[in-house]
Amino acid sequence: MAPTTPGSALDPALDADEAARSARAARRSAQLLSATARLMERDGSQAVSMQALAEEAGVSVGLIYRYFGGKEDLLFAVITNVLDAFATRVPAAIEAAGDDPVERLAAAFRSYCLVIDEHRHAAVLTYRESKTLSSEHRQQLKDLEVSTSEPLRRLLHEGMESGALTAVDVDLAAYNLLLIAHGWALKHWYFEQSMDIEEYVTKQTALALHALVEPRRRRRYRNLLAVPA
């Protein structure tokens, strides 16, 4: 192996510095997106200034512009951050669930709900503020939403083909599950009075699977179909 010299592309110190810079940038970006989601949900995107965003995030306005071009870019990033989390975490949850189609569907739904729980402010913004985005950004969001909902459609098809699920309109069923996941954010003010996210997921999973699982197969999935008292 060729020896490394200070400042060379193979210098471990440079690699460590680059990794540290990337980590700082990721933390800063997450900090800005979190502050933006909180503030815009509370006050609306039009009423929020860049100065207010900087104060909420505890940074300078100049630093915000190092990462984002303006308020619309920030709002777009807040929303796409949720969709990116779906794209990463849902497939991983499905893979970890094994081969059973109903178990995989339940794991996918749980993952969607947990992402929404972690990004509640951003999820609400998706409904309240996406109309303020440019037509180009709105189309990008539509395309991303379709792609991140694809795992549910695929799992529903798999379940129907295996005989574990009844025949349903796959698009309707997939988006019903997505809307239920988003419901945790949209109606959190109400649900939080009587349950936490785990109970919400358990009860909603049972309700959904009662409608989807082939009746002759329900005994096999009684752990998923049981609704806690």
N, C-alpha and C positions, 0 to 999 in steps of 0.2 A: 504494500500500500504506500502511496506517495505521502511524504511527510507534509503536515499542515504548517502553514505560516500564518502569523497574525494578519487578519484582514482577508484571508483567502476564503473561497466559497465553502471549504471543508472545515473551517475553523469552528470547533465546538462552542467557543465563546460567542461567536456571531449567531449560531443556531439558538443558543440559550437566550440571547438578547432579542432575537426575532420572536421566539416563543413568548417571552415576557411582554413584548409590545402587543402581540396578537391577543394575549390574555387581557391586558389592560383595555384594549380597544373593545373587546367583547363585553367586558364589565361595564364600560362607559355606555356602550350602545344599549345594553339591557337596562341600565339605570335611566337613560333618556326615554326609552320606550315605556318603561313602567310609570315614570312621572307623567308622560304624555297621556297615557291611558287613563290615569286617575283624574287628571285635570280636565281633559276633554270630556270625560263622562260626566263630571260634575257641572262644568260650565258651558259645554258645547264648543266645537272646534272654532267657530267664528269669533267667539268672545275671548279666546285664549291668545295672548300675545307671546312672542318668543321670549320676552323678558320674564313673563310669568312662568313659562316652561323652564327657563334657566333657574329661576329661584326655587321652583318645586323640586328640580333635580339636584340643586346644590352645585351648579356649574355656571360657567360664563356663557353668554350668548355666542361668543366667538367659537367656543368649543362645540356647541351644537352644530354650527355651520361647517365644522370640520367633518362631520359625519352625515349631515342631511342638508338638502338644498333649501328647505323651508318647511312650513307647517304641513303642506300637503304631503310632502315626502315622509314626514314623521308619521302622519296619520296612516298613510299607506303602509309604512313599515310596521306600525303597531298591529294592523289587521293581518298582514301577511305573516307576521311572526307567529300568530296562532295557527295559520294554515301550515306553516313550515313545521310546527310542533306536531300537528296531525301526521304529516308526511313522514316524519321520523319515528314517532313513538307508536303509532297504530300498527304498522307492519311488524315492529319488534314484539308488540304484545301478542299479535296473532301467531307469530312464529313460536313464541314461548308457550302458547296454549296447547300445542300438540296437533294431532291430526283430526280430532273429532270436530265436525262442522259447527255444531251448536256451541261447544265450548269455545271455539275460535270466534264465533259471532259475539258471544257474551264478552270475551276478552277485548275484542275490538270496541264494542260499545263502552265498556268500562274505561278504556284508554281515551276515547273521545271525551267522556265526562270528566276525567281527571285533568285533561288539558284545559278544558273549559273552566274548571274550578281554579286552576292556577292562573288563568288569564281572563278572569271574570270581567274586569273593566274593559278590556280590549274586545271581548265578545259582545258586550252591550254596544260599544262604539260601532261595530260592524253594522248593526241595525240602524243606529241613530244617524251616523255621519257618513256612511259610504256614498250617499247621494251627492255629497259635496265634492267628491273627487272628480278628476277629469274623466272623460269618456274612455280614454286609453287605460287609465288605472282601473276603472270599473270593469272593463272587459278582462283585464288581467286577473282581477279578483274572481270573476265568474269562471274563468278557465281553471284557476287554482282550486276553487271550490269543487268543481266537477272532478278534478283529478284526485283530490284528497277524500272524496266520498266513494271513489271507485272500490276500495277494499270492501266496503259494505255490500255493494252490488255483487262483487265476485263471491263473497261468502254466502250471500243469499242464494245465488245460483248453485253453488256447491251443495248447500243444504237441501235444496229442492231436488237436485240430481241424485243425492244419496238416499232420498226418502225421509230424511229427518225433519224437513220442513214442509209445510203445506204449500201449494202453488199460490203465489201472490204476485202482484205487480211489483217487480223488483225496484223500480225507480221510486214508487210511492213508499214502499217499506224502508228503503235506504234513507230517504229524506225524512221520513217520520222519526227514525232513530236519531238522526242528526238534530232535528228540531227538539227532541226530548233532551238530548245532551245540552243544547243551547238554553233550554228552559231553566237549567240550574242557575245560569247567570241572569237571565231575564227576570226570573221570579225569585231570585235569591232572598230578597227582603222578606218573602213570605215563608219559603221552605226552611230557612235557617232557624225559624222559631220552633220547629218540631223535629228536625233531623239534620245530620251532617251529610257530607258528600257520600260516604260509604253506604249509609242507609238509603239515600236517594238512588244510588246505582243499583243496590240490591232490589229495591222495590220496583224500580222502573224496568230492570231486566226481567223480573218475574212477570210483570204485566205484558211486556212485549213478547216474551217467549210463549206465554199462554196463547197468544194469537197466532204465533208462527210455527210452533212445534207440532208436528203430526200427532194427533191425539194418542195413537197407539204407541208412540215413543215417549210420552210424557213421564212415565215411571222412571225411565232411564235418567232423566234430567231433573228429578225431583229436588235436588239440591239447588238448582238454579230457579226452579218454579216456586219454591216455598217463599211466602211473604212473611217476614217477621211481624210479630204482634206489636 
